[in-house]
Amino acid sequence: MKSAIQSICRAAGLILGAGLLMSLPLLAQSQSQLRAQAKITYRQARHTALAKEPGRILSHELEHEDGRVIYTFTIHNRHGYHEVNVDARTGRLLEDSRESRAEALADIREARHDRHPH
């Protein structure tokens, strides 16, 4: 009985490990592919985001969300924390939402992890 459970656990571990290994190229591939799909530069997106919410950019990412390639900025100003999304293909402002400090810090950690996954 113990042997069967150990075998099942090993098999599950191998399957999960293989799944994680297969997803690693997606992370590396995604940034280069996202940059290739972006039609506007980071500077242009940054200008759009700061025009909407003047302040200090705490983090930024280029990511794929809801079928779009977007630049996401976490901005802090006297009104609080904001997540501002700019379409990387059209340059259109997609979202400007207020965030709590905790949400903003989570965004910052995620952006840092995406840039430096190790």
URHUKA-V543882 format. One record per residue. N is the residue number from 1. NEAR is the number of other ideal C-beta (glycine too) atoms within 12 Angstrom. Layout:
n=N near=NEAR
n=N near=NEAR
This chain:
n=1 near=7
n=2 near=8
n=3 near=9
n=4 near=10
n=5 near=11
n=6 near=12
n=7 near=13
n=8 near=14
n=9 near=14
n=10 near=14
n=11 near=14
n=12 near=14
n=13 near=14
n=14 near=14
n=15 near=14
n=16 near=14
n=17 near=14
n=18 near=13
n=19 near=13
n=20 near=15
n=21 near=13
n=22 near=13
n=23 near=15
n=24 near=15
n=25 near=13
n=26 near=18
n=27 near=22
n=28 near=16
n=29 near=16
n=30 near=22
n=31 near=23
n=32 near=14
n=33 near=18
n=34 near=27
n=35 near=21
n=36 near=14
n=37 near=23
n=38 near=28
n=39 near=19
n=40 near=25
n=41 near=16
n=42 near=23
n=43 near=16
n=44 near=22
n=45 near=35
n=46 near=28
n=47 near=21
n=48 near=30
n=49 near=40
n=50 near=25
n=51 near=18
n=52 near=25
n=53 near=32
n=54 near=20
n=55 near=23
n=56 near=20
n=57 near=31
n=58 near=31
n=59 near=33
n=60 near=31
n=61 near=36
n=62 near=34
n=63 near=34
n=64 near=26
n=65 near=20
n=66 near=12
n=67 near=11
n=68 near=23
n=69 near=30
n=70 near=34
n=71 near=45
n=72 near=41
n=73 near=44
n=74 near=37
n=75 near=36
n=76 near=28
n=77 near=23
n=78 near=11
n=79 near=14
n=80 near=20
n=81 near=30
n=82 near=34
n=83 near=38
n=84 near=40
n=85 near=35
n=86 near=42
n=87 near=30
n=88 near=35
n=89 near=22
n=90 near=20
n=91 near=25
n=92 near=22
n=93 near=27
n=94 near=28
n=95 near=24
n=96 near=28
n=97 near=22
n=98 near=19
n=99 near=28
n=100 near=16
n=101 near=16
n=102 near=11
n=103 near=21
n=104 near=30
n=105 near=18
n=106 near=19
n=107 near=32
n=108 near=28
n=109 near=18
n=110 near=22
n=111 near=26
n=112 near=18
n=113 near=15
n=114 near=24
n=115 near=18
n=116 near=11
n=117 near=16
n=118 near=9
